[in-house]
């Protein structure tokens, strides 16, 4: 299957993408991983991205699209893939369509993880990270430490990252509504969008997604 995963920041896309990709036996292709891999390997696209980022500029769509297309060309993606963070805007969505058409391929589904905006803010703004080890993550509502402000594992101080402040989260949501949300209507016009309520336990959201994809696959088989 060839799937695009969309949703606002804090919707749990990375977590769901990993579970879905494993269950479906397809690679999870995330924009963040693409950038890190290309820059660490010193590829021409990675060098271009690094130059823009070092200058404090946005990486052009052409570079991001090039990285995504290169990744989709890899042997493990022949049987399908799950895209997470790409496409991020209408231009990238059109480029994805163009690429797939050139290959004689098409998307099977676009999963839209739906989370109320206030919940997104609560999820992100409530996160606290250990200063000693950033892999130790807590939440003021969903995963409280035994002692407020103190890491259970190492006793380090817990703090809120600047990117997790409510003001920053709301700015990120504004960017999502302006740049990324329009791709949902773009793909709706192709009858590809499946809205998945993303509230509740992680495994329950995964089950909803898998059930929806099975229906899509059955419909495709019957066509």
N, C-alpha and C positions, 0 to 999 in steps of 0.2 A: 504494500500500500504506500501511496505518496500522500503525506498529510502535512498541513500547515497548522501550527498551534498559535492562537492569538489570545490576547487578554491584557488587562491593565497590569501595571506593576503591582506586585503583591498578590496576584491571582494564583500563584503557585505553578507557573508554567514550567520552570526548570525541574521541579519535583515530578510533576505529571509527565513531562516529556521523557524523563529517564525511565519511569515505570512503564509507560505506553510503548516506548521503543523496545524495551526488554520483552514485554509480553507479545509484541508483534514480530519480534525478530528482525528489526530494521535499525539502521544507525540513527542516533540522535544528533542532529546537526544544529549546533547553536552558534549564533553570531559571535558571542564572546569567545568560544573555543576556536572559531575560525581565525579571529584576530590574533589570539595568543599563539596559535600554531604557526601562522604565517610569519609573524614577527620573530618568534623564537628560532624558526628555521631560516630566516633571512631571505625568504622568497621575494621576487620583484614586487608582488602586490603587498607583501608585508613591509617592505622597505618604503613603499609609497605611503602606506597607512601610517607608519612611524613618523615620517617626515611631516605629514599633516598634523598628527597628534602632538608632536614636539613643538610645532608652531602655534599650538592652541587652536587649530582649525578643525572643523568637522571633516571627517573622511568622506570623500565624494561617493555617491551611489555606485559609480562605475567600478570603484575598487571593491566595495562590498559585494556587488553582483559578481565580479570576477572571482572572488574567493568562494562564493557560494556555488558557482558553476563548476569550478575546479573540484570542489568537494563532492558534488553530485556525480562527477565523472568517475569517482573511485569505484573499484570493483565491488566493495561491500554495499554500495548504494544501487546496484543494478536491480535488485528486487524491491526497491522502495526506500523511503527515508521519512523522517519526521523533522520538519523545519521549525526551529524555535528562535524567534527574534528576527527572522527573515521570511517574507518581506516585511519591511517596517513602514513603507509608504506606498502610494499608488504607483510611482515610477518603478519601484522594485517589484511590485506585484505584476506589472505589465512585462517587466524583464523576465520574471519567472515563467509567465505564460509563453513568452516568445521562445525561451530556452526549451521548455517541454514540447512545444509544437515542432521545433526543429528536430527533436529526438523522436517524434511520433508518440509522445507520452502525454499524460494528463494527471491532474490531481484527483484523488479519490474523495477527500474531505478537507474542510477547514473547520477545526474545532475552536469555538469561541468560548473561553472560560469566563463565565459571568459572575462577578462579585460586586455587591453594592459599594459605592465609593467610600462611604463612611467606614466600611469594614476594611477596605484597602488601607486607609489611613491608620486604623487601629492596628492592623497586622504589622505594618512597617514601622510606624512611630513607636510602637511598644517594644521593638527589638532592643536588646542590650547585648553588647559584645565584651568578652574578657580582654583586658589590655595585655595580658600575658600570652594569650593564645586565641586568635580570632576564630578558631574552629569551635570554641566554647560559646554557644549562642543561647540566649534566654529570651523570655518575653514576659512583660509585666502582667499579662492576662493569661496566656496559654501555657507558659512554661516558666513559672516563677522559681528563682533560686531559693534555697532554704533560708538564707539570710539576705535581706534586701541589699543590692549593690555589691554582693560578694559572690565570686564564682564558686560553685559547689566543688569543682574538681581540683582547683589549685589555689583558691583563696585570693585570686587576682581581683582588681577593681573592675566592675562592670560599667560600661559607658554607652551612650547613644552616639552613633556615628552621625556626622553632619548630614550625610546623604539621607539619613533616616528621620530627620526632624519633620514635623508636620508641615511646615512651610515648604520644605524641599519636596516632600511627597506630593503636595498639591500642585506644585509647579510641574512635576513629572507627569501627573495626571492630565494637566492642561496640554502638555506636549503630546501625550498619548491620544487625547480626544481630537487634537488638531491634525496630527500627522499619520497616526496608525489606525485609528478607528475607521476612517473612510475605506480602508481595504476590506472591511467586513461587508459593506454595501457592494463593493466591487465584486467580491466573490459570491455574494447573495444573488447577483444577476446571473451567475453561472450555476445557481442551485447547488452550491457546495457547502454552505455554512450550516453547521450543527451547533446550536447553543447548549452548553453544558453548565448547569448550576454548579458552581465551584465552592459552595459552602459545605461545611461538614468535614468528617475525617478524610485524610488523603486517600485511603484505600476505597472509600465509598465513591469519591469523585472519579477515581480510576475505573471503577466498575461501571459507572454511568457512561464514561467515554467509550469503554470497550463494548458495551451493549449497543451504543449508538453506531459504532463502526461496524459491528456485525450486521446491523440492519442495512447499512449502506452497502456492505459487501454482498449481502444477499440480493439487494435490489440490482446491483451490477451484474450478478450472475444470471439473474432472471431476464435481464434486458437482451 
